[in-house]
């Protein structure tokens, strides 16, 4: 068993204002995405698109933050937040949903891109190959917070988490950070120069992340992570949302290869 490193989630406080590691991870993720996207534009000889990229990422990031919170509230605890709507804006108390954030980022990005009459699929492919690096930092933030821990385990690297009782558990945050974050990033980044039909890399991300996250959900302890009942007695809300991701990716892949959506996206 490994010892869980107890790191204060708060980096520093100035009066009532607190800077937290989890929030810092969002900032680092945004900056990494921006720099990596700029690098791709430079590779393609399109440095003139830097200002458009910066605005696109700003609005997408804003959509991500808002929808990640709304997704957490209504995907996992709808009854509570409908009864206590004032709690929805209490982001400082924690609670963000990846799937909700993904929906918000895509929607905000799509609106901004189409207003400026650009190709959504082209820009989506550019950005999505950098997205897993943000997932990596996000899971590191979860680990520091001691949240989203796994089911009990007797493996040598199992840890006792502060909120998980005295039982050693899978450090699922680190598993996901490495596989759906770092490794998926390295894989997609290696494909960035592939001259595929626009939208293919977006579809690939949706499919691969959906599959990997679906599998890791089996190792999560869902005792305190959702108020809704499991589907079929074993399928979590996260797994349902992953199936939607996988289906969406496969559908997008089919439609772009049949040239059905290019004029709309």
RAZIJO-V446192 format. One record per helix or strand of 3 or more residues. SS is the DSSP state (A for helix, B for strand). FROM is the first residue (numbers start at 1). LEN is the number of residues. If there is no record, write none. Layout:
[[SS:FROM:LEN] [SS:FROM:LEN]]
This chain:
[[B:10:5] [B:17:4] [A:21:23] [A:47:30] [A:78:6] [A:85:3] [A:91:3] [A:98:18] [A:120:26] [A:172:19] [A:200:20] [A:237:21]]
